[in-house]
Amino acid sequence: MRKYLVVMDETEEAKSALRFASHRAAQTGGSVHILALVPRQNFNAFGGVQATIEQEARERAEVMANSAAGNIFAESGKMPQIAVRLGDPEAIVRDYLTEREDIAALVLGASAEGGPGPLVSHFSAHAGTLPCPLYIIPGGLDREALDRLA
């Protein structure tokens, strides 16, 4: 079974990538894995304050990922697998792909305006070293175009 990994955050491009991956999974009899990232904070506060800030960020990421998973389940009847990880986004995605040899493709969304985004820039520059194909979904596509392409 093909498993599509989508890195989820609150951006529109992540939502487009998730829509593409969920429709692609439905077409191929596959499934979706949602990886929600919680970046480490760029400042050092007192230990308790830092831990509280990171816990709140983790909880927001879990709510966002569960909401996205619920939408996929409502449309396809299949519940995606969810993982929430704290740390450097590029390292987390690479480690997840290494841990999960069953991932068939990494699906990322590019921004419709400006640069493509840090994950797209990083992984497109290193696509030759990935253990699976990289799908980059253009942010300017509407829902119908995404569904047609999937």
C-alpha positions as CSV (number, residue, x, y, z in Angstrom):
1,M,0.0,0.0,0.0
2,R,1.3,3.4,-0.9
3,K,1.8,5.8,2.0
4,Y,2.0,9.5,1.3
5,L,3.8,11.7,3.9
6,V,2.5,15.3,4.2
7,V,4.2,17.8,6.4
8,M,1.3,19.8,8.0
9,D,1.2,23.3,9.3
10,E,-1.4,26.1,9.2
11,T,-0.5,27.3,5.7
12,E,-2.7,27.1,2.6
13,E,0.1,25.3,0.8
14,A,0.1,22.5,3.4
15,K,-3.6,22.2,3.0
16,S,-3.2,21.9,-0.8
17,A,-0.5,19.2,-0.3
18,L,-2.8,17.3,2.1
19,R,-5.8,17.5,-0.3
20,F,-3.6,16.2,-3.2
21,A,-2.1,13.4,-1.0
22,S,-5.5,12.3,0.3
23,H,-7.0,12.1,-3.1
24,R,-4.0,10.4,-4.5
25,A,-4.1,7.8,-1.7
26,A,-7.8,7.2,-2.4
27,Q,-7.0,6.7,-6.1
28,T,-4.2,4.2,-5.4
29,G,-5.6,2.4,-2.4
30,G,-3.0,4.1,-0.2
31,S,-3.0,6.0,3.0
32,V,-1.8,9.4,4.3
33,H,0.7,10.1,7.1
34,I,0.5,13.6,8.6
35,L,3.7,14.9,10.2
36,A,3.1,18.0,12.2
37,L,6.2,19.9,13.1
38,V,6.9,21.9,16.2
39,P,10.0,24.0,15.7
40,R,12.2,24.6,18.8
41,Q,11.9,28.2,20.0
42,N,14.7,30.6,19.1
43,F,15.1,32.0,22.5
44,N,16.1,30.5,25.9
45,A,13.8,31.3,28.7
46,F,13.8,29.8,32.2
47,G,13.4,26.0,32.0
48,G,9.7,26.0,33.1
49,V,8.7,28.8,30.8
50,Q,10.5,27.2,27.8
51,A,8.8,23.9,28.4
52,T,5.4,25.5,28.7
53,I,5.9,27.4,25.4
54,E,6.9,24.2,23.6
55,Q,4.1,22.2,25.1
56,E,1.5,24.8,24.0
57,A,3.0,24.7,20.5
58,R,2.8,20.9,20.5
59,E,-0.8,21.0,21.6
60,R,-1.7,23.5,18.8
61,A,0.1,21.2,16.3
62,E,-1.8,18.1,17.6
63,V,-5.2,19.9,17.3
64,M,-4.3,21.1,13.7
65,A,-3.2,17.6,12.7
66,N,-6.3,15.9,14.2
67,S,-8.6,18.4,12.5
68,A,-6.9,17.7,9.1
69,A,-7.2,14.0,9.8
70,G,-10.9,14.3,10.6
71,N,-11.5,16.1,7.3
72,I,-9.7,13.3,5.4
73,F,-11.7,10.6,7.3
74,A,-14.9,12.4,6.5
75,E,-14.1,12.4,2.8
76,S,-12.4,9.1,2.3
77,G,-13.4,6.9,5.3
78,K,-9.7,6.3,6.0
79,M,-8.1,7.8,9.1
80,P,-4.5,9.0,8.4
81,Q,-1.7,8.3,10.7
82,I,-0.5,11.3,12.7
83,A,2.9,12.1,14.2
84,V,3.9,15.3,16.0
85,R,7.6,16.0,16.4
86,L,9.6,18.7,18.1
87,G,12.9,20.0,16.6
88,D,14.5,21.1,13.4
89,P,12.0,20.6,10.5
90,E,14.4,19.3,7.9
91,A,16.0,16.8,10.3
92,I,12.6,15.6,11.6
93,V,11.3,14.9,8.0
94,R,14.5,13.2,7.0
95,D,14.5,11.1,10.2
96,Y,10.8,10.2,9.7
97,L,11.5,9.0,6.1
98,T,14.5,6.9,7.4
99,E,12.3,5.4,10.2
100,R,9.4,4.6,7.9
101,E,10.7,2.8,4.8
102,D,7.1,2.2,3.7
103,I,6.6,5.9,2.7
104,A,6.0,6.0,-1.0
105,A,6.3,9.8,-1.5
106,L,6.9,13.0,0.4
107,V,4.2,15.6,-0.5
108,L,5.0,19.3,0.1
109,G,3.1,22.4,-0.9
110,A,4.8,25.4,-2.5
111,S,3.6,28.9,-1.7
112,A,1.6,30.6,-4.4
113,E,3.5,33.9,-3.9
114,G,7.1,34.6,-3.1
115,G,9.6,31.8,-2.5
116,P,8.4,28.1,-2.3
117,G,9.0,27.9,1.4
118,P,11.9,26.5,3.5
119,L,11.0,22.8,3.3
120,V,10.4,22.8,-0.4
121,S,13.6,24.7,-1.0
122,H,15.6,22.3,1.2
123,F,14.1,19.0,-0.1
124,S,14.1,20.0,-3.7
125,A,17.8,20.8,-3.4
126,H,18.4,17.3,-1.9
127,A,15.7,15.3,-3.8
128,G,18.4,13.0,-5.2
129,T,19.2,11.7,-1.7
130,L,15.7,11.1,-0.6
131,P,14.5,7.5,-0.2
132,C,11.2,8.3,-2.0
133,P,9.9,10.6,-4.7
134,L,9.1,14.2,-3.8
135,Y,5.9,15.8,-5.0
136,I,5.7,19.6,-4.9
137,I,2.2,20.9,-5.1
138,P,1.9,24.4,-6.5
139,G,0.1,26.7,-4.2
140,G,-1.9,28.4,-7.0
141,L,-4.0,25.4,-7.9
142,D,-7.6,25.4,-6.9
143,R,-9.5,22.4,-5.4
144,E,-10.7,21.2,-8.7
145,A,-7.3,21.2,-10.3
146,L,-5.8,19.4,-7.3
147,D,-8.5,16.7,-7.5
148,R,-7.9,16.3,-11.3
149,L,-4.1,15.9,-10.8
150,A,-4.5,13.4,-8.0
